[in-house]
């Protein structure tokens, strides 16, 4: 996981499958701005960011 400045936090989670890791990613994005998911088999990492909230349009 990354902090607000984009620096990697010194901790993380281990999951038994990629499916479980992606569910955990969704949970972590509720709390953190950006999350990194790494597949230990391939060592590939993917960064996910919290979706931007779109402003609501007011009815006139």
PQR file with spaces between the fields and no chain letter, atoms N, CA, C, O and H, PARSE charges and radii, in Angstrom:
ATOM       1  N    UNK     1       0.824   -1.172    0.000 -0.4000 1.5000
ATOM       2  CA   UNK     1       0.000    0.000    0.000 -0.0000 2.0000
ATOM       3  C    UNK     1       0.874    1.243    0.000  0.5500 1.7000
ATOM       4  O    UNK     1       2.030    1.218    0.423 -0.5500 1.4000
ATOM       5  N    UNK     2       0.294    2.323   -0.482 -0.4000 1.5000
ATOM       6  CA   UNK     2       1.027    3.573   -0.584 -0.0000 2.0000
ATOM       7  C    UNK     2       0.370    4.616    0.306  0.5500 1.7000
ATOM       8  O    UNK     2      -0.844    4.613    0.508 -0.5500 1.4000
ATOM       9  H    UNK     2      -0.645    2.344   -0.825  0.4000 1.0000
ATOM      10  N    UNK     3       1.208    5.514    0.837 -0.4000 1.5000
ATOM      11  CA   UNK     3       0.653    6.597    1.650 -0.0000 2.0000
ATOM      12  C    UNK     3       0.202    7.736    0.740  0.5500 1.7000
ATOM      13  O    UNK     3       0.225    7.599   -0.483 -0.5500 1.4000
ATOM      14  H    UNK     3       2.194    5.516    0.673  0.4000 1.0000
ATOM      15  N    UNK     4      -0.202    8.844    1.321 -0.4000 1.5000
ATOM      16  CA   UNK     4      -0.715    9.971    0.547 -0.0000 2.0000
ATOM      17  C    UNK     4       0.331   10.604   -0.354  0.5500 1.7000
ATOM      18  O    UNK     4      -0.013   11.273   -1.329 -0.5500 1.4000
ATOM      19  H    UNK     4      -0.221    8.955    2.315  0.4000 1.0000
ATOM      20  N    UNK     5       1.611   10.399   -0.037 -0.4000 1.5000
ATOM      21  CA   UNK     5       2.685   10.969   -0.845 -0.0000 2.0000
ATOM      22  C    UNK     5       3.190    9.986   -1.898  0.5500 1.7000
ATOM      23  O    UNK     5       4.125   10.296   -2.636 -0.5500 1.4000
ATOM      24  H    UNK     5       1.890    9.856    0.755  0.4000 1.0000
ATOM      25  N    UNK     6       2.579    8.806   -1.973 -0.4000 1.5000
ATOM      26  CA   UNK     6       2.984    7.817   -2.967 -0.0000 2.0000
ATOM      27  C    UNK     6       4.114    6.909   -2.520  0.5500 1.7000
ATOM      28  O    UNK     6       4.612    6.102   -3.305 -0.5500 1.4000
ATOM      29  H    UNK     6       1.820    8.554   -1.374  0.4000 1.0000
ATOM      30  N    UNK     7       4.527    7.034   -1.255 -0.4000 1.5000
ATOM      31  CA   UNK     7       5.602    6.183   -0.744 -0.0000 2.0000
ATOM      32  C    UNK     7       5.001    4.874   -0.246  0.5500 1.7000
ATOM      33  O    UNK     7       3.917    4.855    0.337 -0.5500 1.4000
ATOM      34  H    UNK     7       4.122    7.689   -0.617  0.4000 1.0000
ATOM      35  N    UNK     8       5.712    3.795   -0.480 -0.4000 1.5000
ATOM      36  CA   UNK     8       5.239    2.485   -0.076 -0.0000 2.0000
ATOM      37  C    UNK     8       5.264    2.341    1.442  0.5500 1.7000
ATOM      38  O    UNK     8       6.260    2.675    2.085 -0.5500 1.4000
ATOM      39  H    UNK     8       6.592    3.810   -0.954  0.4000 1.0000
ATOM      40  N    UNK     9       4.174    1.848    2.008 -0.4000 1.5000
ATOM      41  CA   UNK     9       4.109    1.606    3.446 -0.0000 2.0000
ATOM      42  C    UNK     9       4.897    0.338    3.773  0.5500 1.7000
ATOM      43  O    UNK     9       4.980   -0.563    2.938 -0.5500 1.4000
ATOM      44  H    UNK     9       3.366    1.577    1.485  0.4000 1.0000
ATOM      45  N    UNK    10       5.474    0.252    4.969 -0.4000 1.5000
ATOM      46  CA   UNK    10       6.353   -0.884    5.300 -0.0000 2.0000
ATOM      47  C    UNK    10       5.590   -2.151    5.712  0.5500 1.7000
ATOM      48  O    UNK    10       6.120   -2.951    6.483 -0.5500 1.4000
ATOM      49  H    UNK    10       5.407    0.983    5.647  0.4000 1.0000
ATOM      50  N    UNK    11       4.390   -2.349    5.229 -0.4000 1.5000
ATOM      51  CA   UNK    11       3.633   -3.550    5.553 -0.0000 2.0000
ATOM      52  C    UNK    11       2.692   -3.887    4.415  0.5500 1.7000
ATOM      53  O    UNK    11       2.473   -3.071    3.519 -0.5500 1.4000
ATOM      54  H    UNK    11       3.960   -1.699    4.602  0.4000 1.0000
ATOM      55  N    UNK    12       2.143   -5.074    4.446 -0.4000 1.5000
ATOM      56  CA   UNK    12       1.214   -5.499    3.407 -0.0000 2.0000
ATOM      57  C    UNK    12       0.469   -6.744    3.847  0.5500 1.7000
ATOM      58  O    UNK    12       0.568   -7.160    5.002 -0.5500 1.4000
ATOM      59  H    UNK    12       2.322   -5.737    5.174  0.4000 1.0000
ATOM      60  N    UNK    13      -0.268   -7.332    2.938 -0.4000 1.5000
ATOM      61  CA   UNK    13      -1.057   -8.526    3.208 -0.0000 2.0000
ATOM      62  C    UNK    13      -0.654   -9.622    2.241  0.5500 1.7000
ATOM      63  O    UNK    13      -0.245   -9.348    1.113 -0.5500 1.4000
ATOM      64  H    UNK    13      -0.349   -6.994    2.000  0.4000 1.0000
ATOM      65  N    UNK    14      -0.771  -10.853    2.683 -0.4000 1.5000
ATOM      66  CA   UNK    14      -0.583  -12.007    1.810 -0.0000 2.0000
ATOM      67  C    UNK    14      -1.924  -12.687    1.637  0.5500 1.7000
ATOM      68  O    UNK    14      -2.686  -12.846    2.591 -0.5500 1.4000
ATOM      69  H    UNK    14      -1.104  -11.076    3.599  0.4000 1.0000
ATOM      70  N    UNK    15      -2.201  -13.087    0.405 -0.4000 1.5000
ATOM      71  CA   UNK    15      -3.462  -13.783    0.104 -0.0000 2.0000
ATOM      72  C    UNK    15      -3.136  -15.079   -0.628  0.5500 1.7000
ATOM      73  O    UNK    15      -2.117  -15.179   -1.312 -0.5500 1.4000
ATOM      74  H    UNK    15      -1.582  -12.958   -0.369  0.4000 1.0000
ATOM      75  N    UNK    16      -4.000  -16.056   -0.481 -0.4000 1.5000
ATOM      76  CA   UNK    16      -3.765  -17.366   -1.080 -0.0000 2.0000
ATOM      77  C    UNK    16      -4.038  -17.434   -2.570  0.5500 1.7000
ATOM      78  O    UNK    16      -3.585  -18.366   -3.235 -0.5500 1.4000
ATOM      79  H    UNK    16      -4.827  -15.975    0.075  0.4000 1.0000
ATOM      80  N    UNK    17      -4.766  -16.474   -3.107 -0.4000 1.5000
ATOM      81  CA   UNK    17      -5.078  -16.486   -4.536 -0.0000 2.0000
ATOM      82  C    UNK    17      -5.206  -15.049   -5.040  0.5500 1.7000
ATOM      83  O    UNK    17      -5.379  -14.111   -4.262 -0.5500 1.4000
ATOM      84  H    UNK    17      -5.134  -15.717   -2.567  0.4000 1.0000
ATOM      85  N    UNK    18      -5.119  -14.907   -6.336 -0.4000 1.5000
ATOM      86  CA   UNK    18      -5.262  -13.584   -6.933 -0.0000 2.0000
ATOM      87  C    UNK    18      -6.696  -13.079   -6.748  0.5500 1.7000
ATOM      88  O    UNK    18      -6.913  -11.881   -6.564 -0.5500 1.4000
ATOM      89  H    UNK    18      -4.979  -15.669   -6.968  0.4000 1.0000
ATOM      90  N    UNK    19      -7.662  -13.978   -6.796 -0.4000 1.5000
ATOM      91  CA   UNK    19      -9.060  -13.578   -6.583 -0.0000 2.0000
ATOM      92  C    UNK    19      -9.236  -12.963   -5.191  0.5500 1.7000
ATOM      93  O    UNK    19      -9.891  -11.933   -5.039 -0.5500 1.4000
ATOM      94  H    UNK    19      -7.485  -14.951   -6.945  0.4000 1.0000
ATOM      95  N    UNK    20      -8.658  -13.590   -4.204 -0.4000 1.5000
ATOM      96  CA   UNK    20      -8.749  -13.069   -2.835 -0.0000 2.0000
ATOM      97  C    UNK    20      -7.988  -11.741   -2.708  0.5500 1.7000
ATOM      98  O    UNK    20      -8.431  -10.833   -2.005 -0.5500 1.4000
ATOM      99  H    UNK    20      -8.126  -14.427   -4.328  0.4000 1.0000
ATOM     100  N    UNK    21      -6.847  -11.637   -3.390 -0.4000 1.5000
ATOM     101  CA   UNK    21      -6.061  -10.398   -3.347 -0.0000 2.0000
ATOM     102  C    UNK    21      -6.840   -9.233   -3.958  0.5500 1.7000
ATOM     103  O    UNK    21      -6.767   -8.111   -3.457 -0.5500 1.4000
ATOM     104  H    UNK    21      -6.487  -12.375   -3.962  0.4000 1.0000
ATOM     105  N    UNK    22      -7.578   -9.489   -5.026 -0.4000 1.5000
ATOM     106  CA   UNK    22      -8.350   -8.428   -5.661 -0.0000 2.0000
ATOM     107  C    UNK    22      -9.531   -8.000   -4.795  0.5500 1.7000
ATOM     108  O    UNK    22      -9.913   -6.830   -4.809 -0.5500 1.4000
ATOM     109  H    UNK    22      -7.637  -10.400   -5.433  0.4000 1.0000
ATOM     110  N    UNK    23     -10.113   -8.934   -4.043 -0.4000 1.5000
ATOM     111  CA   UNK    23     -11.166   -8.557   -3.101 -0.0000 2.0000
ATOM     112  C    UNK    23     -10.592   -7.700   -1.983  0.5500 1.7000
ATOM     113  O    UNK    23     -11.203   -6.716   -1.565 -0.5500 1.4000
ATOM     114  H    UNK    23      -9.802   -9.884   -4.032  0.4000 1.0000
ATOM     115  N    UNK    24      -9.410   -8.084   -1.502 -0.4000 1.5000
ATOM     116  CA   UNK    24      -8.742   -7.306   -0.446 -0.0000 2.0000
ATOM     117  C    UNK    24      -8.388   -5.923   -0.968  0.5500 1.7000
ATOM     118  O    UNK    24      -8.471   -4.938   -0.233 -0.5500 1.4000
ATOM     119  H    UNK    24      -8.914   -8.883   -1.842  0.4000 1.0000
ATOM     120  N    UNK    25      -7.993   -5.846   -2.236 -0.4000 1.5000
ATOM     121  CA   UNK    25      -7.661   -4.561   -2.857 -0.0000 2.0000
ATOM     122  C    UNK    25      -8.851   -3.615   -2.803  0.5500 1.7000
ATOM     123  O    UNK    25      -8.698   -2.433   -2.495 -0.5500 1.4000
ATOM     124  H    UNK    25      -7.926   -6.645   -2.832  0.4000 1.0000
ATOM     125  N    UNK    26     -10.035   -4.137   -3.102 -0.4000 1.5000
ATOM     126  CA   UNK    26     -11.244   -3.305   -3.057 -0.0000 2.0000
ATOM     127  C    UNK    26     -11.485   -2.786   -1.643  0.5500 1.7000
ATOM     128  O    UNK    26     -11.873   -1.631   -1.466 -0.5500 1.4000
ATOM     129  H    UNK    26     -10.158   -5.098   -3.351  0.4000 1.0000
ATOM     130  N    UNK    27     -11.260   -3.621   -0.646 -0.4000 1.5000
ATOM     131  CA   UNK    27     -11.422   -3.200    0.743 -0.0000 2.0000
ATOM     132  C    UNK    27     -10.402   -2.128    1.113  0.5500 1.7000
ATOM     133  O    UNK    27     -10.735   -1.155    1.790 -0.5500 1.4000
ATOM     134  H    UNK    27     -10.945   -4.559   -0.791  0.4000 1.0000
ATOM     135  N    UNK    28      -9.174   -2.306    0.672 -0.4000 1.5000
ATOM     136  CA   UNK    28      -8.107   -1.364    1.012 -0.0000 2.0000
ATOM     137  C    UNK    28      -8.307   -0.016    0.320  0.5500 1.7000
ATOM     138  O    UNK    28      -7.931    1.020    0.867 -0.5500 1.4000
ATOM     139  H    UNK    28      -8.904   -3.097    0.122  0.4000 1.0000
ATOM     140  N    UNK    29      -8.893   -0.022   -0.877 -0.4000 1.5000
ATOM     141  CA   UNK    29      -9.123    1.246   -1.580 -0.0000 2.0000
ATOM     142  C    UNK    29     -10.184    2.097   -0.895  0.5500 1.7000
ATOM     143  O    UNK    29     -10.279    3.296   -1.161 -0.5500 1.4000
ATOM     144  H    UNK    29      -9.198   -0.865   -1.322  0.4000 1.0000
ATOM     145  N    UNK    30     -10.979    1.498   -0.021 -0.4000 1.5000
ATOM     146  CA   UNK    30     -11.928    2.302    0.749 -0.0000 2.0000
ATOM     147  C    UNK    30     -11.188    3.161    1.776  0.5500 1.7000
ATOM     148  O    UNK    30     -11.675    4.219    2.175 -0.5500 1.4000
ATOM     149  H    UNK    30     -10.902    0.524    0.195  0.4000 1.0000
ATOM     150  N    UNK    31     -10.013    2.700    2.198 -0.4000 1.5000
ATOM     151  CA   UNK    31      -9.252    3.391    3.232 -0.0000 2.0000
ATOM     152  C    UNK    31      -8.036    4.145    2.676  0.5500 1.7000
ATOM     153  O    UNK    31      -7.688    5.211    3.184 -0.5500 1.4000
ATOM     154  H    UNK    31      -9.617    1.840    1.874  0.4000 1.0000
ATOM     155  N    UNK    32      -7.396    3.606    1.650 -0.4000 1.5000
ATOM     156  CA   UNK    32      -6.167    4.179    1.108 -0.0000 2.0000
ATOM     157  C    UNK    32      -6.382    4.683   -0.311  0.5500 1.7000
ATOM     158  O    UNK    32      -7.248    4.187   -1.032 -0.5500 1.4000
ATOM     159  H    UNK    32      -7.679    2.740    1.238  0.4000 1.0000
ATOM     160  N    UNK    33      -5.590    5.669   -0.704 -0.4000 1.5000
ATOM     161  CA   UNK    33      -5.708    6.289   -2.026 -0.0000 2.0000
ATOM     162  C    UNK    33      -5.227    5.357   -3.136  0.5500 1.7000
ATOM     163  O    UNK    33      -5.798    5.348   -4.227 -0.5500 1.4000
ATOM     164  H    UNK    33      -4.887    6.072   -0.118  0.4000 1.0000
ATOM     165  N    UNK    34      -4.186    4.577   -2.868 -0.4000 1.5000
ATOM     166  CA   UNK    34      -3.599    3.713   -3.880 -0.0000 2.0000
ATOM     167  C    UNK    34      -3.132    2.413   -3.251  0.5500 1.7000
ATOM     168  O    UNK    34      -2.628    2.400   -2.128 -0.5500 1.4000
ATOM     169  H    UNK    34      -3.723    4.584   -1.981  0.4000 1.0000
ATOM     170  N    UNK    35      -3.306    1.312   -3.989 -0.4000 1.5000
ATOM     171  CA   UNK    35      -2.937   -0.009   -3.507 -0.0000 2.0000
ATOM     172  C    UNK    35      -2.139   -0.713   -4.602  0.5500 1.7000
ATOM     173  O    UNK    35      -2.447   -0.579   -5.787 -0.5500 1.4000
ATOM     174  H    UNK    35      -3.715    1.323   -4.901  0.4000 1.0000
ATOM     175  N    UNK    36      -1.111   -1.462   -4.200 -0.4000 1.5000
ATOM     176  CA   UNK    36      -0.309   -2.245   -5.137 -0.0000 2.0000
ATOM     177  C    UNK    36      -0.596   -3.724   -4.900  0.5500 1.7000
ATOM     178  O    UNK    36      -0.533   -4.206   -3.769 -0.5500 1.4000
ATOM     179  H    UNK    36      -0.861   -1.570   -3.238  0.4000 1.0000
ATOM     180  N    UNK    37      -0.915   -4.445   -5.991 -0.4000 1.5000
ATOM     181  CA   UNK    37      -1.131   -5.890   -5.918 -0.0000 2.0000
ATOM     182  C    UNK    37       0.004   -6.553   -6.689  0.5500 1.7000
ATOM     183  O    UNK    37       0.251   -6.232   -7.851 -0.5500 1.4000
ATOM     184  H    UNK    37      -0.966   -4.054   -6.909  0.4000 1.0000
ATOM     185  N    UNK    38       0.694   -7.486   -6.022 -0.4000 1.5000
ATOM     186  CA   UNK    38       1.818   -8.173   -6.666 -0.0000 2.0000
ATOM     187  C    UNK    38       1.508   -9.662   -6.757  0.5500 1.7000
ATOM     188  O    UNK    38       1.081  -10.286   -5.786 -0.5500 1.4000
ATOM     189  H    UNK    38       0.494   -7.746   -5.077  0.4000 1.0000
ATOM     190  N    UNK    39       1.731  -10.214   -7.943 -0.4000 1.5000
ATOM     191  CA   UNK    39       1.613  -11.652   -8.148 -0.0000 2.0000
ATOM     192  C    UNK    39       2.994  -12.244   -7.864  0.5500 1.7000
ATOM     193  O    UNK    39       3.934  -12.034   -8.631 -0.5500 1.4000
ATOM     194  H    UNK    39       2.077   -9.707   -8.732  0.4000 1.0000
ATOM     195  N    UNK    40       3.111  -12.977   -6.768 -0.4000 1.5000
ATOM     196  CA   UNK    40       4.416  -13.502   -6.382 -0.0000 2.0000
ATOM     197  C    UNK    40       4.966  -14.520   -7.371  0.5500 1.7000
ATOM     198  O    UNK    40       6.182  -14.699   -7.450 -0.5500 1.4000
ATOM     199  H    UNK    40       2.347  -13.147   -6.146  0.4000 1.0000
ATOM     200  N    UNK    41       4.101  -15.192   -8.128 -0.4000 1.5000
ATOM     201  CA   UNK    41       4.564  -16.166   -9.113 -0.0000 2.0000
ATOM     202  C    UNK    41       5.309  -15.483  -10.252  0.5500 1.7000
ATOM     203  O    UNK    41       6.317  -16.001  -10.732 -0.5500 1.4000
ATOM     204  H    UNK    41       3.114  -15.047   -8.064  0.4000 1.0000
ATOM     205  N    UNK    42       4.821  -14.330  -10.686 -0.4000 1.5000
ATOM     206  CA   UNK    42       5.442  -13.637  -11.819 -0.0000 2.0000
ATOM     207  C    UNK    42       6.223  -12.392  -11.392  0.5500 1.7000
ATOM     208  O    UNK    42       6.972  -11.822  -12.186 -0.5500 1.4000
ATOM     209  H    UNK    42       4.002  -13.909  -10.296  0.4000 1.0000
ATOM     210  N    UNK    43       6.046  -11.972  -10.130 -0.4000 1.5000
ATOM     211  CA   UNK    43       6.668  -10.751   -9.582 -0.0000 2.0000
ATOM     212  C    UNK    43       6.161   -9.482  -10.255  0.5500 1.7000
ATOM     213  O    UNK    43       6.765   -8.419  -10.115 -0.5500 1.4000
ATOM     214  H    UNK    43       5.438  -12.435   -9.485  0.4000 1.0000
ATOM     215  N    UNK    44       5.063   -9.588  -10.978 -0.4000 1.5000
ATOM     216  CA   UNK    44       4.480   -8.404  -11.617 -0.0000 2.0000
ATOM     217  C    UNK    44       3.607   -7.682  -10.609  0.5500 1.7000
ATOM     218  O    UNK    44       2.895   -8.301   -9.819 -0.5500 1.4000
ATOM     219  H    UNK    44       4.572  -10.452  -11.092  0.4000 1.0000
ATOM     220  N    UNK    45       3.677   -6.356  -10.652 -0.4000 1.5000
ATOM     221  CA   UNK    45       2.893   -5.515   -9.752 -0.0000 2.0000
ATOM     222  C    UNK    45       1.958   -4.637  -10.565  0.5500 1.7000
ATOM     223  O    UNK    45       2.284   -4.203  -11.669 -0.5500 1.4000
ATOM     224  H    UNK    45       4.256   -5.853  -11.294  0.4000 1.0000
ATOM     225  N    UNK    46       0.793   -4.389   -9.994 -0.4000 1.5000
ATOM     226  CA   UNK    46      -0.155   -3.478  -10.621 -0.0000 2.0000
ATOM     227  C    UNK    46      -0.676   -2.534   -9.548  0.5500 1.7000
ATOM     228  O    UNK    46      -1.045   -2.960   -8.453 -0.5500 1.4000
ATOM     229  H    UNK    46       0.528   -4.742   -9.097  0.4000 1.0000
ATOM     230  N    UNK    47      -0.701   -1.244   -9.877 -0.4000 1.5000
ATOM     231  CA   UNK    47      -1.195   -0.223   -8.958 -0.0000 2.0000
ATOM     232  C    UNK    47      -2.642    0.085   -9.275  0.5500 1.7000
ATOM     233  O    UNK    47      -3.032    0.215  -10.435 -0.5500 1.4000
ATOM     234  H    UNK    47      -0.401   -0.898  -10.766  0.4000 1.0000
ATOM     235  N    UNK    48      -3.425    0.198   -8.225 -0.4000 1.5000
ATOM     236  CA   UNK    48      -4.835    0.558   -8.347 -0.0000 2.0000
ATOM     237  C    UNK    48      -5.051    1.824   -7.544  0.5500 1.7000
ATOM     238  O    UNK    48      -4.534    1.961   -6.436 -0.5500 1.4000
ATOM     239  H    UNK    48      -3.108    0.093   -7.283  0.4000 1.0000
ATOM     240  N    UNK    49      -5.817    2.753   -8.106 -0.4000 1.5000
ATOM     241  CA   UNK    49      -6.117    3.999   -7.415 -0.0000 2.0000
ATOM     242  C    UNK    49      -7.598    4.079   -7.112  0.5500 1.7000
ATOM     243  O    UNK    49      -8.433    3.512   -7.817 -0.5500 1.4000
ATOM     244  H    UNK    49      -6.236    2.641   -9.007  0.4000 1.0000
ATOM     245  N    UNK    50      -7.900    4.795   -6.050 -0.4000 1.5000
ATOM     246  CA   UNK    50      -9.293    5.031   -5.672 -0.0000 2.0000
ATOM     247  C    UNK    50      -9.955    5.811   -6.792  0.5500 1.7000
ATOM     248  O    UNK    50      -9.403    6.812   -7.248 -0.5500 1.4000
ATOM     249  H    UNK    50      -7.222    5.256   -5.477  0.4000 1.0000
ATOM     250  N    UNK    51     -11.132    5.376   -7.250 -0.4000 1.5000
ATOM     251  CA   UNK    51     -11.805    6.120   -8.319 -0.0000 2.0000
ATOM     252  C    UNK    51     -12.167    7.528   -7.855  0.5500 1.7000
ATOM     253  O    UNK    51     -12.564    7.740   -6.709 -0.5500 1.4000
ATOM     254  H    UNK    51     -11.580    4.562   -6.879  0.4000 1.0000
ATOM     255  N    UNK    52     -12.024    8.471   -8.761 -0.4000 1.5000
ATOM     256  CA   UNK    52     -12.370    9.854   -8.439 -0.0000 2.0000
ATOM     257  C    UNK    52     -13.881    9.989   -8.359  0.5500 1.7000
ATOM     258  O    UNK    52     -14.618    9.416   -9.161 -0.5500 1.4000
ATOM     259  H    UNK    52     -11.702    8.298   -9.692  0.4000 1.0000
ATOM     260  N    UNK    53     -14.318   10.751   -7.387 -0.4000 1.5000
ATOM     261  CA   UNK    53     -15.755   11.002   -7.265 -0.0000 2.0000
ATOM     262  C    UNK    53     -16.137   12.102   -8.237  0.5500 1.7000
ATOM     263  O    UNK    53     -15.506   13.158   -8.287 -0.5500 1.4000
ATOM     264  H    UNK    53     -13.718   11.217   -6.736  0.4000 1.0000
ATOM     265  N    UNK    54     -17.170   11.840   -9.001 -0.4000 1.5000
ATOM     266  CA   UNK    54     -17.659   12.830   -9.959 -0.0000 2.0000
ATOM     267  C    UNK    54     -18.613   13.770   -9.227  0.5500 1.7000
ATOM     268  O    UNK    54     -19.430   13.323   -8.422 -0.5500 1.4000
ATOM     269  H    UNK    54     -17.683   10.982   -8.961  0.4000 1.0000
ATOM     270  N    UNK    55     -18.512   15.064   -9.503 -0.4000 1.5000
ATOM     271  CA   UNK    55     -19.436   15.994   -8.860 -0.0000 2.0000
ATOM     272  C    UNK    55     -20.858   15.735   -9.338  0.5500 1.7000
ATOM     273  O    UNK    55     -21.090   15.435  -10.509 -0.5500 1.4000
ATOM     274  H    UNK    55     -17.849   15.427  -10.157  0.4000 1.0000
ATOM     275  N    UNK    56     -21.789   15.852   -8.426 -0.4000 1.5000
ATOM     276  CA   UNK    56     -23.196   15.645   -8.766 -0.0000 2.0000
ATOM     277  C    UNK    56     -23.739   16.922   -9.406  0.5500 1.7000
ATOM     278  O    UNK    56     -23.448   18.029   -8.952 -0.5500 1.4000
ATOM     279  H    UNK    56     -21.601   16.095   -7.474  0.4000 1.0000
ATOM     280  N    UNK    57     -24.498   16.759  -10.419 -0.4000 1.5000
ATOM     281  CA   UNK    57     -25.133   17.899  -11.080 -0.0000 2.0000
ATOM     282  C    UNK    57     -26.402   18.271  -10.323  0.5500 1.7000
ATOM     283  O    UNK    57     -27.176   17.405   -9.916 -0.5500 1.4000
ATOM     284  H    UNK    57     -24.735   15.860  -10.787  0.4000 1.0000
ATOM     285  N    UNK    58     -26.595   19.536  -10.148 -0.4000 1.5000
ATOM     286  CA   UNK    58     -27.801   20.002   -9.484 -0.0000 2.0000
ATOM     287  C    UNK    58     -28.870   20.235  -10.530  0.5500 1.7000
ATOM     288  O    UNK    58     -28.606   20.792  -11.596 -0.5500 1.4000
ATOM     289  H    UNK    58     -25.966   20.240  -10.479  0.4000 1.0000
ATOM     290  N    UNK    59     -30.059   19.808  -10.220 -0.4000 1.5000
ATOM     291  CA   UNK    59     -31.187   20.089  -11.133 -0.0000 2.0000
ATOM     292  C    UNK    59     -31.573   21.553  -10.995  0.5500 1.7000
ATOM     293  O    UNK    59     -31.723   22.074   -9.890 -0.5500 1.4000
ATOM     294  H    UNK    59     -30.274   19.355   -9.354  0.4000 1.0000
ATOM     295  N    UNK    60     -31.726   22.189  -12.115 -0.4000 1.5000
ATOM     296  CA   UNK    60     -32.084   23.614  -12.083 -0.0000 2.0000
ATOM     297  C    UNK    60     -33.562   23.799  -12.222  0.5500 1.7000
ATOM     298  O    UNK    60     -34.045   24.932  -12.217 -0.5500 1.4000
ATOM     299  H    UNK    60     -31.604   21.766  -13.013  0.4000 1.0000
